[in-house]
Amino acid sequence: MQGGPRLVGTYTTVFGTEPDVWAEASPTTHVSVDSEIPPFLLARRGGPDRRSMVDDFADTLEDASVDVTVVDADGLAHEDVNVLIGAAGDSVMTPPLMEFLDECFSPGSG
């Protein structure tokens, strides 16, 4: 499992210590070409391990022909990502989210 001690601690608290349980809980486990997964929007932020996990998941989705948009939210905390969505003057989260939603709900999408 990737991640520092804090992330590992979070996983063990929630999912226990069995790697098989971790694998079953992982969204990556459930991605396949035949799984009819809708488009994804991911915010890439945090330290190198967290950013790598987002990139790996995005690659897995793309390999399964899932449309994926990755927003570079470097330097933002989790709360910042949420607070910026729709905030006046935001140029990091709101524009790519609106473009993503426009694509998702445009005629002929999906």
Helices and strands as residue ranges (DSSP letters): H 5-15, H 19-25, G 27-30, G 33-35, E 40-44, H 48-63, E 68-72, H 78-84, H 94-105
